[in-house]
Structures are given as C-alpha cells and as structure tokens.
Amino acid sequence: MVLGLAVLSMVGVAPGREQAPWIQILAWIVLVAFVATLLWLRRRERIAYEAALTEQAARAAVAEDRLTIARDLHDLVSGSLGAITVRAAVAQRLETDEAGLRTALTEVEATSRAATADLRSMLAVLRGQGAEPLPASFSPAGPSSLADAIEQAAAETRELGLDVRTRTEPGDANSAASALALAVVREGLANAARYAGPGAVDVTVRADDELLRVDVTDAGPAPGWVVHPGTGTGLMSLAERSAAVGARLSAGPRDGHDESAGFRLSARIPLNTEVRP
C-alpha cells in the first residue's frame, strides 16, 4: 500500500480526488513495472548467488578429490618404495655374503612388483576402468584383528633390519578406530625405517577410557645411518584423517628437544569413531 501511494504521488495522483482515467492507468502501469523490476533484480541476485555457491562447491569437490588421490597414492605406493630404499641401504651396510645379497634382491623385487600392481590398480581407477582399491594402511582391521595387522606390519619392518617391539591392547575399539590406529603404526614404522635405520622401535596400542592410545617411538638414527626421506606428505595426510574423526595426532622428538635421541609419533583416537578414516 505504501509503495502504491508513493508511485501514485510520483505521477501526481492524490488519494481521494477524482482523476482522469488515463492518469490512473499510467499510475498502475508504473507501479506494475516498478514491482516487476524489483522482482527481476532479486531473481538475478539469487541466480548469481546460487551460481557462486555451485562454483564454490565444485572447487571444494575438486580439491577434496585431489587430496583423496594424493592420500591413496601415498598409502599404496610410498610405503613400498620406502621399503625398497631402506632394504637396499641396509643390505649395503649389513649383507656381506652372496646369499644375503641375493635374499635382499629377492625381497626388493617382490616389493617392487607389489608396488607396481598397486600403482596399476590406482591408475585403472582414475581412468574409470576398475573398482576403487582400498589402501593397505586402511585395511578393515577390527578389534579382533588389529593386533595381528600390527604384528604383520612389525614383521615387515623387522625384515628391514629394525628391532620392533609391539604391545597391542585395543579394547573395544571399533573398525574405524582400529583402521586409523593401523595407519598411524604403519606411518611410524615407515618413518623409523627411513630416518633412524636399523635400531629399536617400540609400538604401543592401548585402549584407555574412551581413547585408543597409539605410540610409535624409535631410538634415534643408527650410527652412520644416512637418512632416506620420503614424499613428505605422510604425516600431513595422517593429520588430516585424524582431524576428520576428532583424533589428536602429534609427532616430534621423544624427549621434546633432540631428534637424535629418538622420535615419537602418537595418536589419541576415540574408540567409537563413526567416520571411516
């Protein structure tokens, strides 16, 4: 009503007074045009806003897809390549006879073939030619199988010359929490192999109240060990996965100051994690 009075006033029409019909018709035409213009402007703004939201969602989806691909590639390939590098380095340091060197070469070949198969599987997925592979570090390990999965990871690391000691008491951790715990253990063992070399590593996975506490601690670099860095994205990916399920991840020197005295990777994971890592 107020808008109508304003428009009528603009065309010189005062309420309560007789006006020529054409003036009234003109006033209504102006009023309708004005309202239509407002509605069109609001519609245009809404369309622009929805387009901006769609573009933003698309960019976010692309970024998430890239992160997922990067994580899966790391989980499928980086661990195997790291094992090859470390096994070859250990063989050069410790193997002195032909039999030992042949064994090392056989292990390197087997690991290389497995890494190639994993990479081929991932490329098939990216080309839309295969089912999505499940990264090795996120095998569906439930409470009953987590100890076995950790022991298998420890055994693989022992083959690289490390003395891995494990203690696993998962309690009532569900499969998602167990899978993340296994990923932390694998990353910790891989980093110990790359940065510390042949030496002692302690792995502890223990349920406490509502948390699954995971700690992987090495004793520092072995004498004369040359560091073999990886891709540099493992801990970053692990931190992203941990944050997504409300877990806390920390990594740093065992004594809080000097990495030469040892390095610790720790995670505190809710026992009933709902989101699959």
Backbone bond lengths (Angstrom), bond angles and torsions (degrees), N, CA, C in turn:
res aa  C-N    CA-C-N  psi(-1)  N-CA   C-N-CA  omega(-1)  CA-C   N-CA-C  phi
1 M - - - 1.462 - - 1.522 110.83 -
2 V 1.328 116.36 -45.60 1.459 120.05 179.44 1.515 110.27 -62.43
3 L 1.363 115.90 -40.97 1.456 119.65 179.04 1.525 110.59 -63.44
4 G 1.377 117.35 -38.94 1.451 120.48 178.73 1.508 112.64 -65.15
5 L 1.342 116.08 -41.55 1.464 119.96 177.67 1.523 110.94 -62.78
6 A 1.337 116.13 -39.18 1.464 119.44 -179.86 1.522 110.90 -63.50
7 V 1.331 116.05 -43.39 1.462 119.55 -179.05 1.525 110.33 -67.39
8 L 1.339 116.43 -41.82 1.464 119.96 178.27 1.519 110.89 -60.88
9 S 1.334 115.70 -39.79 1.455 119.81 178.36 1.524 111.28 -64.30
10 M 1.365 116.72 -35.29 1.461 121.04 -179.36 1.522 111.45 -63.55
11 V 1.307 116.55 -32.53 1.475 118.90 -178.20 1.516 111.92 -98.06
12 G 1.347 117.48 10.54 1.459 121.89 174.58 1.500 114.63 82.55
13 V 1.315 118.88 25.84 1.463 121.90 179.87 1.515 107.96 -104.36
14 A 1.282 119.17 121.74 1.458 123.15 178.73 1.512 109.18 -104.32
15 P 1.296 120.60 134.39 1.454 123.63 -178.95 1.537 109.90 -61.10
16 G 1.322 114.90 145.78 1.457 119.46 174.30 1.512 113.18 84.94
17 R 1.276 119.68 2.22 1.457 121.86 179.51 1.520 110.44 -121.56
18 E 1.342 115.22 146.22 1.463 119.84 179.76 1.526 109.46 -70.52
19 Q 1.324 116.40 133.17 1.455 121.92 179.39 1.516 109.21 -129.44
20 A 1.297 115.04 155.93 1.459 119.62 176.31 1.518 109.32 -63.13
21 P 1.338 117.98 143.56 1.473 121.32 -178.21 1.519 112.44 -56.20
22 W 1.314 119.06 -38.93 1.457 120.26 -176.69 1.518 112.77 -65.00
23 I 1.375 114.36 -30.03 1.471 117.64 177.70 1.524 110.28 -68.76
24 Q 1.327 115.94 -42.31 1.462 119.69 178.88 1.533 110.73 -63.78
25 I 1.343 115.27 -42.18 1.473 118.36 178.84 1.523 110.37 -62.37
26 L 1.339 117.48 -42.91 1.458 121.31 178.53 1.521 111.61 -61.12
27 A 1.352 114.73 -40.67 1.471 118.61 -179.98 1.521 111.46 -62.11
28 W 1.342 115.93 -43.08 1.450 119.25 179.70 1.530 111.45 -68.07
29 I 1.312 115.60 -36.16 1.475 118.37 177.03 1.525 110.21 -62.50
30 V 1.347 116.32 -44.79 1.467 120.18 178.13 1.517 110.60 -61.74
31 L 1.336 116.17 -42.19 1.466 120.55 -179.59 1.529 110.82 -61.95
32 V 1.349 115.81 -47.60 1.466 119.48 -179.56 1.523 110.87 -62.59
33 A 1.340 116.17 -42.13 1.462 119.65 179.36 1.522 111.22 -63.08
34 F 1.331 116.19 -40.40 1.461 121.01 -179.72 1.523 111.04 -63.45
35 V 1.333 116.55 -47.43 1.463 121.19 179.60 1.530 110.34 -63.79
36 A 1.333 116.50 -42.36 1.461 120.03 179.42 1.524 111.02 -62.07
37 T 1.329 116.47 -39.06 1.467 120.07 178.58 1.522 111.23 -64.09
38 L 1.340 115.69 -43.04 1.471 119.38 177.92 1.521 111.25 -60.90
39 L 1.341 115.76 -45.42 1.460 119.17 179.78 1.520 111.49 -63.27
40 W 1.329 117.42 -39.00 1.467 121.10 179.29 1.519 111.61 -65.30
41 L 1.354 115.81 -41.55 1.460 119.73 178.85 1.527 111.25 -63.84
42 R 1.334 115.80 -42.69 1.467 119.39 179.24 1.526 110.56 -64.86
43 R 1.334 116.07 -40.08 1.460 120.37 178.28 1.523 110.95 -63.36
44 R 1.332 117.13 -42.59 1.456 120.88 179.66 1.522 110.71 -63.79
45 E 1.344 116.29 -42.25 1.463 119.59 178.88 1.525 110.95 -63.69
46 R 1.323 117.35 -39.16 1.466 120.45 -179.70 1.525 110.43 -66.68
47 I 1.356 115.90 -41.76 1.457 119.11 178.91 1.530 110.59 -62.47
48 A 1.338 116.62 -42.45 1.468 120.18 178.64 1.517 111.09 -63.97
49 Y 1.351 116.15 -39.47 1.466 120.53 179.43 1.525 110.85 -65.43
50 E 1.352 116.46 -44.15 1.463 119.88 179.52 1.525 111.02 -65.47
51 A 1.342 116.92 -36.98 1.465 120.05 177.74 1.521 110.91 -64.64
52 A 1.347 116.35 -39.49 1.468 120.10 178.72 1.524 110.79 -65.20
53 L 1.357 116.40 -40.92 1.458 119.81 178.00 1.525 111.22 -63.94
54 T 1.340 116.03 -41.70 1.471 119.80 179.01 1.522 111.16 -62.60
55 E 1.326 116.91 -43.07 1.464 120.70 179.16 1.524 111.27 -64.13
56 Q 1.336 115.36 -41.18 1.462 119.57 178.99 1.521 110.79 -63.89
57 A 1.348 116.60 -42.51 1.459 120.45 178.67 1.528 110.91 -63.87
58 A 1.329 116.12 -38.49 1.464 119.82 178.84 1.520 110.91 -64.72
59 R 1.338 116.61 -43.49 1.469 119.46 178.42 1.518 110.90 -63.04
60 A 1.340 116.49 -40.69 1.461 119.86 179.02 1.520 110.90 -64.57
61 A 1.346 117.02 -38.89 1.464 120.35 179.33 1.519 111.02 -65.34
62 V 1.340 116.80 -41.89 1.460 120.44 178.54 1.527 110.56 -63.01
63 A 1.337 116.01 -43.37 1.467 119.76 179.42 1.521 110.80 -62.75
64 E 1.341 117.18 -41.41 1.463 120.61 179.43 1.517 110.91 -66.41
65 D 1.341 116.88 -39.78 1.467 119.90 177.40 1.526 111.00 -61.76
66 R 1.331 116.44 -41.00 1.459 119.65 178.97 1.524 111.11 -63.78
67 L 1.333 116.19 -41.93 1.464 119.65 178.17 1.527 110.74 -62.90
68 T 1.337 115.72 -41.75 1.458 119.61 179.96 1.523 111.15 -62.62
69 I 1.349 116.30 -44.13 1.462 120.22 178.83 1.528 110.44 -62.51
70 A 1.341 116.02 -43.13 1.467 119.77 -179.99 1.525 111.02 -62.31
71 R 1.337 116.62 -42.63 1.466 120.01 179.53 1.520 111.26 -64.67
72 D 1.331 116.12 -45.48 1.460 119.24 -177.98 1.524 111.48 -64.98
73 L 1.331 116.33 -40.47 1.462 118.98 177.78 1.523 110.62 -62.51
74 H 1.328 116.14 -41.07 1.464 119.42 178.33 1.523 110.11 -62.07
75 D 1.340 116.72 -47.00 1.459 120.22 -176.67 1.521 111.94 -65.93
76 L 1.330 116.25 -36.63 1.463 119.98 -175.68 1.523 113.36 -81.28
77 V 1.330 117.07 -34.90 1.466 119.67 -169.28 1.522 113.65 -114.76
78 S 1.338 117.30 -42.43 1.456 119.43 -171.42 1.525 112.83 -59.51
79 G 1.336 116.52 -40.74 1.463 119.04 -179.86 1.516 112.33 -61.59
80 S 1.327 116.04 -42.62 1.465 119.89 179.79 1.519 111.84 -66.36
81 L 1.332 115.96 -43.08 1.465 118.78 179.04 1.529 110.82 -64.51
82 G 1.326 116.19 -37.91 1.462 119.38 177.15 1.518 111.43 -63.65
83 A 1.335 116.37 -40.83 1.462 120.06 179.07 1.519 110.93 -63.54
84 I 1.331 116.77 -39.67 1.466 120.26 177.88 1.529 110.24 -61.62
85 T 1.337 115.41 -47.00 1.468 120.00 -178.64 1.524 111.72 -60.75
86 V 1.332 115.28 -48.16 1.466 119.58 -176.86 1.523 110.93 -68.44
87 R 1.341 117.56 -41.01 1.466 120.00 -179.29 1.522 110.62 -62.28
88 A 1.331 116.59 -40.62 1.466 119.70 178.54 1.525 110.77 -65.92
89 A 1.345 116.40 -40.83 1.463 119.69 179.72 1.517 111.66 -65.33
90 V 1.344 116.44 -41.70 1.468 120.42 179.28 1.529 110.24 -65.77
91 A 1.332 116.26 -39.55 1.466 119.54 179.92 1.525 110.66 -61.02
92 Q 1.325 116.40 -40.73 1.472 119.33 179.35 1.527 111.12 -64.34
93 R 1.346 116.74 -32.16 1.464 120.32 -177.52 1.522 112.84 -82.35
94 L 1.349 116.32 -39.72 1.453 119.31 -166.92 1.528 114.86 -110.72
95 E 1.341 117.25 -30.63 1.471 118.96 -176.05 1.530 109.50 -80.38
96 T 1.333 114.47 124.55 1.467 118.86 -177.17 1.522 113.21 -116.80
97 D 1.354 116.91 -13.98 1.461 118.79 -179.07 1.527 110.39 -114.36
98 E 1.309 116.17 166.26 1.467 121.56 -176.29 1.529 111.46 -64.14
99 A 1.331 116.75 -38.21 1.465 119.88 -178.52 1.529 111.27 -63.14
100 G 1.329 115.77 -42.57 1.461 119.75 179.38 1.512 111.95 -64.16
101 L 1.319 116.34 -40.98 1.467 120.19 179.58 1.525 110.91 -66.99
102 R 1.347 116.75 -38.85 1.460 119.37 178.11 1.529 110.85 -63.92
103 T 1.326 115.83 -40.06 1.464 119.63 177.92 1.528 110.71 -62.33
104 A 1.321 116.35 -43.55 1.462 120.47 179.31 1.526 110.80 -62.12
105 L 1.340 116.27 -43.00 1.464 119.86 179.97 1.528 111.09 -65.12
106 T 1.334 116.58 -37.10 1.469 120.13 177.92 1.519 110.95 -63.72
107 E 1.328 116.17 -42.49 1.464 120.09 178.50 1.523 111.49 -65.74
108 V 1.331 116.61 -40.65 1.463 120.53 178.04 1.524 110.23 -62.63
109 E 1.338 117.02 -41.88 1.459 120.19 179.87 1.529 111.26 -63.91
110 A 1.332 116.30 -44.04 1.469 119.78 -179.40 1.525 111.28 -63.10
111 T 1.324 116.58 -43.07 1.457 120.35 179.37 1.521 111.21 -65.75
112 S 1.323 116.08 -39.20 1.457 120.69 178.76 1.524 111.17 -63.19
113 R 1.334 116.62 -42.15 1.466 119.90 178.56 1.527 111.18 -63.66
114 A 1.329 116.32 -40.48 1.466 119.98 179.24 1.527 110.73 -64.50
115 A 1.345 116.10 -41.52 1.463 119.99 178.87 1.525 111.00 -64.02
116 T 1.333 116.47 -39.55 1.460 120.31 178.70 1.527 110.87 -64.12
117 A 1.327 116.43 -41.16 1.466 120.41 178.80 1.523 110.68 -63.97
118 D 1.340 116.74 -41.90 1.467 120.47 178.37 1.527 110.89 -62.87
119 L 1.322 115.90 -43.40 1.465 119.91 -179.86 1.522 110.61 -64.44
120 R 1.317 117.28 -40.83 1.466 121.24 178.46 1.529 110.08 -62.07
121 S 1.323 116.20 -40.07 1.461 120.41 178.83 1.521 111.14 -63.83
122 M 1.328 116.66 -42.70 1.460 120.57 179.62 1.525 111.17 -65.54
123 L 1.314 117.49 -42.21 1.464 120.71 178.76 1.525 111.09 -63.63
124 A 1.325 116.80 -35.82 1.465 120.13 177.58 1.522 110.78 -64.23
125 V 1.340 116.08 -39.27 1.462 120.19 177.73 1.522 110.49 -63.80
126 L 1.328 116.99 -45.18 1.463 120.74 -179.02 1.524 111.60 -63.76
127 R 1.333 116.55 -28.05 1.465 120.49 178.08 1.526 112.03 -89.42
128 G 1.341 116.59 1.54 1.452 119.86 -179.76 1.510 113.71 73.46
129 Q 1.328 117.27 26.45 1.463 121.12 -174.85 1.525 113.01 -112.77
130 G 1.319 117.36 7.72 1.456 118.38 -178.18 1.506 111.41 -158.67
131 A 1.339 114.94 167.16 1.458 120.50 177.33 1.511 109.76 -74.06
132 E 1.312 115.63 153.24 1.464 120.04 -178.17 1.513 110.72 -66.07
133 P 1.326 118.88 125.37 1.464 121.42 179.89 1.517 110.80 -77.88
134 L 1.309 116.15 153.83 1.453 121.15 176.69 1.517 108.38 -99.88
135 P 1.338 118.55 117.49 1.454 120.46 -178.58 1.510 111.96 -54.26
136 A 1.332 115.74 144.13 1.460 120.06 -176.30 1.510 112.20 -59.98
137 S 1.329 117.73 -35.74 1.456 119.95 -176.70 1.509 112.18 -75.13
138 F 1.344 117.93 -3.98 1.450 120.19 179.57 1.522 110.56 -125.28
139 S 1.305 116.34 37.85 1.452 119.99 173.85 1.519 109.10 -61.01
140 P 1.335 117.22 145.21 1.466 119.25 -175.48 1.522 111.57 -71.95
141 A 1.311 116.45 78.32 1.462 120.83 -178.29 1.522 109.81 -92.59
142 G 1.312 118.22 113.33 1.456 121.70 177.89 1.510 110.25 -86.81
143 P 1.348 116.97 -177.89 1.458 120.36 -177.39 1.526 113.41 -56.19
144 S 1.358 116.87 -35.66 1.459 119.06 -175.81 1.522 112.46 -77.57
145 S 1.332 118.33 -21.91 1.458 120.84 -175.51 1.525 113.42 -109.70
146 L 1.320 118.72 -5.54 1.459 121.05 -177.39 1.522 110.94 -60.67
147 A 1.322 117.34 -43.21 1.465 120.07 -179.81 1.520 111.06 -60.63
148 D 1.328 117.05 -41.71 1.468 120.42 179.17 1.530 110.77 -66.28
149 A 1.353 116.54 -40.73 1.468 119.75 -179.34 1.524 110.48 -64.92
150 I 1.329 116.64 -40.12 1.469 120.20 178.89 1.525 110.06 -67.25
151 E 1.320 116.54 -40.19 1.461 119.22 179.40 1.530 110.77 -65.26
152 Q 1.334 117.31 -35.81 1.460 120.22 176.88 1.527 110.70 -64.57
153 A 1.363 116.29 -43.73 1.469 120.08 177.67 1.521 110.17 -62.27
154 A 1.349 116.67 -38.98 1.465 120.32 179.15 1.522 110.79 -65.67
155 A 1.352 116.49 -40.56 1.466 120.28 -179.85 1.526 110.87 -63.38
156 E 1.345 116.21 -40.28 1.469 119.57 177.97 1.524 111.04 -63.02
157 T 1.332 116.32 -36.31 1.464 120.36 -179.88 1.528 110.85 -74.27
158 R 1.330 117.02 -33.51 1.470 119.64 177.38 1.524 111.00 -62.28
159 E 1.340 116.14 -31.39 1.471 119.45 178.70 1.522 111.53 -65.07
160 L 1.345 116.43 -18.53 1.463 120.43 177.59 1.523 112.09 -87.77
161 G 1.338 116.72 0.93 1.454 120.57 177.06 1.515 114.92 101.50
162 L 1.339 118.27 6.03 1.466 120.84 -179.36 1.526 110.36 -93.47
163 D 1.312 116.33 146.98 1.459 122.55 176.95 1.528 107.59 -95.52
164 V 1.329 116.43 94.77 1.465 121.58 -175.68 1.519 109.98 -98.18
165 R 1.346 114.85 125.65 1.470 121.45 178.35 1.521 108.14 -115.29
166 T 1.334 116.57 128.30 1.464 120.60 -173.81 1.530 111.46 -118.43
167 R 1.330 113.27 149.11 1.464 121.48 172.06 1.529 106.26 -143.01
168 T 1.329 115.77 113.80 1.464 119.70 -174.73 1.517 110.64 -126.33
169 E 1.333 116.10 118.77 1.458 123.69 176.13 1.532 107.72 -136.25
170 P 1.349 117.62 79.31 1.463 120.42 -170.77 1.512 115.26 -73.42
171 G 1.325 118.47 -13.66 1.460 119.56 179.63 1.520 111.42 61.38
172 D 1.348 116.23 -131.02 1.464 121.23 -176.88 1.528 112.68 -101.07
173 A 1.309 117.63 27.07 1.467 120.18 179.68 1.521 109.87 -61.51
174 N 1.343 116.51 133.28 1.460 119.44 178.60 1.529 110.21 -79.75
175 S 1.329 116.90 -179.54 1.464 120.79 -172.74 1.531 112.18 -65.29
176 A 1.351 117.00 -36.55 1.468 119.36 -179.10 1.524 110.85 -67.72
177 A 1.338 117.13 -44.31 1.460 120.39 177.78 1.528 110.54 -63.92
178 S 1.325 117.01 -39.66 1.462 121.02 179.16 1.523 111.24 -65.05
179 A 1.339 116.36 -39.52 1.466 119.95 179.84 1.518 110.82 -63.71
180 L 1.334 117.22 -42.61 1.462 120.12 178.32 1.521 110.79 -66.59
181 A 1.334 117.04 -39.42 1.470 120.24 176.96 1.519 110.98 -60.31
182 L 1.329 117.32 -42.21 1.461 121.04 178.57 1.523 110.87 -63.83
183 A 1.332 116.60 -38.49 1.463 119.78 178.33 1.523 110.90 -63.71
184 V 1.329 117.06 -40.03 1.469 121.10 178.73 1.527 109.73 -64.08
185 V 1.325 116.39 -44.01 1.466 120.16 179.81 1.523 110.29 -62.14
186 R 1.319 117.44 -46.29 1.465 120.40 -179.93 1.525 111.51 -60.62
187 E 1.329 116.39 -43.86 1.463 119.45 -179.75 1.527 110.37 -66.01
188 G 1.328 116.95 -40.92 1.457 119.89 178.67 1.516 112.34 -63.20
189 L 1.328 117.31 -41.96 1.461 120.87 178.88 1.525 110.99 -67.75
190 A 1.335 116.13 -39.81 1.472 119.23 178.70 1.519 111.08 -62.95
191 N 1.331 116.72 -42.19 1.461 120.23 179.43 1.527 111.08 -67.38
192 A 1.335 116.15 -38.63 1.470 118.99 177.92 1.521 110.34 -62.40
193 A 1.324 116.85 -41.82 1.464 120.30 179.63 1.522 111.26 -64.36
194 R 1.327 117.09 -40.31 1.464 120.73 -177.85 1.527 112.42 -73.54
195 Y 1.320 116.56 -43.97 1.462 119.89 -168.81 1.531 114.08 -99.85
196 A 1.348 117.28 -26.10 1.467 119.70 -178.26 1.523 112.57 -105.97
197 G 1.347 116.83 -29.50 1.456 119.26 -179.78 1.515 112.38 73.63
198 P 1.335 117.59 -163.90 1.469 121.35 -177.23 1.525 111.04 -58.10
199 G 1.304 115.95 117.33 1.460 120.94 -178.69 1.518 109.20 179.40
200 A 1.327 115.81 -173.72 1.466 121.23 -176.79 1.522 110.56 -86.29
201 V 1.338 115.19 138.51 1.463 122.03 175.45 1.524 108.00 -135.60
202 D 1.325 116.98 129.19 1.458 122.46 178.17 1.527 109.51 -106.06
203 V 1.335 115.34 129.02 1.460 121.98 178.42 1.527 108.23 -118.52
204 T 1.322 115.77 121.58 1.462 120.88 179.28 1.521 109.22 -126.74
205 V 1.334 116.18 125.58 1.464 122.46 174.74 1.523 106.44 -128.89
206 R 1.333 115.63 111.86 1.464 119.09 -171.72 1.524 110.41 -140.87
207 A 1.340 115.78 132.57 1.460 121.14 176.73 1.521 108.87 -81.18
208 D 1.340 115.81 134.65 1.458 121.21 -178.49 1.528 107.74 -145.27
209 D 1.338 116.58 113.55 1.465 121.81 -176.18 1.530 110.07 57.86
210 E 1.326 117.71 -113.30 1.460 120.72 -178.18 1.523 112.42 -107.41
211 L 1.324 117.30 13.25 1.457 121.29 -176.12 1.524 111.28 -122.95
212 L 1.329 114.50 149.58 1.457 121.68 169.28 1.520 106.16 -103.60
213 R 1.327 116.74 113.70 1.459 122.48 -175.47 1.532 109.53 -95.55
214 V 1.323 115.20 122.54 1.464 121.38 -177.40 1.526 108.56 -120.73
215 D 1.337 116.68 128.37 1.460 121.66 177.78 1.522 109.21 -137.66
216 V 1.335 115.77 129.48 1.462 122.10 173.48 1.520 106.75 -123.40
217 T 1.333 116.45 115.84 1.469 121.45 -173.13 1.518 110.19 -127.91
218 D 1.333 115.95 127.56 1.465 119.15 175.82 1.524 109.97 -105.70
219 A 1.328 116.11 172.82 1.472 121.37 -175.13 1.520 112.44 -98.59
220 G 1.334 117.27 12.94 1.458 119.51 -178.70 1.513 111.12 93.67
221 P 1.318 117.70 168.86 1.472 121.89 -176.36 1.528 112.28 -60.83
222 A 1.320 115.64 137.44 1.462 120.42 174.96 1.520 109.26 -68.19
223 P 1.317 117.68 151.83 1.470 120.10 -179.73 1.524 112.02 -54.72
224 G 1.309 116.56 127.42 1.448 121.83 178.49 1.517 115.20 77.25
225 W 1.344 116.85 3.82 1.471 119.24 -177.12 1.529 110.73 -72.51
226 V 1.329 115.79 134.94 1.461 122.53 176.42 1.522 108.24 -99.16
227 V 1.313 115.99 124.63 1.469 120.97 -178.05 1.527 110.27 -65.12
228 H 1.343 115.57 139.52 1.463 121.99 177.08 1.526 108.19 -121.40
229 P 1.334 118.38 86.29 1.470 121.28 -175.69 1.525 112.23 -61.45
230 G 1.341 114.85 151.47 1.459 120.30 176.45 1.512 110.77 -96.72
231 T 1.334 115.89 -146.66 1.461 120.49 -178.03 1.519 112.37 -76.32
232 G 1.328 117.19 -20.57 1.462 120.11 -178.68 1.515 113.92 82.95
233 T 1.343 117.58 6.97 1.468 120.38 -178.31 1.521 113.10 -112.06
234 G 1.319 117.67 -5.79 1.459 120.36 -176.13 1.513 113.63 -59.71
235 L 1.336 117.02 -52.81 1.461 120.45 -179.35 1.521 111.43 -65.82
236 M 1.330 116.32 -34.66 1.460 119.92 178.74 1.535 110.72 -63.15
237 S 1.323 116.54 -47.03 1.458 120.82 178.83 1.522 110.88 -63.39
238 L 1.323 115.97 -40.06 1.463 120.57 -179.72 1.530 110.40 -65.11
239 A 1.328 116.63 -39.29 1.460 120.48 178.30 1.525 110.85 -64.44
240 E 1.330 117.43 -39.04 1.466 121.22 178.72 1.521 110.69 -65.04
241 R 1.323 116.49 -43.27 1.459 120.08 178.94 1.534 111.02 -64.66
242 S 1.316 115.55 -40.27 1.462 119.82 -179.21 1.518 110.83 -64.84
243 A 1.330 116.38 -45.33 1.464 120.39 -179.81 1.520 111.22 -61.94
244 A 1.333 117.10 -34.16 1.456 121.02 -177.04 1.523 112.44 -65.72
245 V 1.336 117.74 -24.01 1.471 120.60 -178.57 1.529 111.91 -114.34
246 G 1.334 117.10 12.26 1.455 120.23 177.38 1.515 114.74 78.29
247 A 1.325 117.16 18.02 1.465 120.81 177.35 1.523 109.79 -89.66
248 R 1.330 116.40 157.20 1.463 121.93 179.14 1.527 108.68 -110.76
249 L 1.327 115.67 129.24 1.463 121.54 -179.32 1.515 109.31 -120.75
250 S 1.316 116.59 137.87 1.464 120.89 176.45 1.522 108.76 -141.05
251 A 1.331 115.58 149.41 1.464 121.21 -179.89 1.514 108.40 -148.40
252 G 1.339 116.37 136.17 1.455 119.44 179.46 1.512 111.45 170.65
253 P 1.339 117.21 -179.72 1.469 121.46 179.88 1.525 111.65 -56.15
254 R 1.316 116.07 142.54 1.462 120.83 -177.40 1.521 112.02 -60.52
255 D 1.336 116.45 -38.19 1.461 119.26 -179.28 1.526 112.23 -93.81
256 G 1.343 116.02 3.91 1.454 120.35 178.34 1.514 114.53 87.34
257 H 1.343 118.19 -4.07 1.468 120.15 -175.87 1.527 113.35 -133.21
258 D 1.326 116.99 -55.85 1.463 121.57 -168.35 1.522 110.58 -112.23
259 E 1.347 117.26 115.86 1.455 120.53 179.71 1.521 112.42 -67.29
260 S 1.313 117.80 -22.04 1.464 119.85 179.59 1.526 111.60 -67.08
261 A 1.336 116.36 -18.26 1.461 120.75 178.14 1.522 111.93 -88.26
262 G 1.316 117.19 -1.59 1.458 120.38 179.99 1.515 111.88 128.67
263 F 1.333 115.79 157.44 1.465 122.17 -177.72 1.525 108.47 -129.40
264 R 1.338 116.02 143.02 1.466 120.39 -178.93 1.525 110.49 -127.79
265 L 1.325 115.28 132.38 1.466 122.43 171.29 1.516 106.80 -113.05
266 S 1.335 116.31 124.23 1.463 121.06 -175.04 1.520 110.64 -130.00
267 A 1.323 114.97 149.38 1.463 121.10 175.69 1.516 108.76 -142.31
268 R 1.324 115.37 145.02 1.457 122.51 174.63 1.524 106.46 -123.05
269 I 1.332 115.31 107.72 1.471 121.29 -169.09 1.527 109.39 -114.54
270 P 1.337 118.36 130.34 1.475 119.90 173.94 1.522 110.37 -57.19
271 L 1.334 116.80 133.81 1.446 120.61 -176.51 1.524 112.76 -61.99
272 N 1.338 116.82 -31.54 1.460 120.90 -177.07 1.524 110.79 -110.64
273 T 1.319 116.06 49.38 1.453 120.59 176.96 1.523 109.57 -57.25
274 E 1.347 115.86 127.94 1.459 120.27 -175.76 1.524 112.28 -89.67
275 V 1.357 117.10 -34.74 1.455 120.54 -176.19 1.509 109.19 -89.43
276 R 1.325 115.74 132.70 1.464 119.45 177.76 1.525 108.83 -69.68
277 P 1.369 120.45 127.05 1.444 123.61 -177.66 1.512 111.60 -60.09
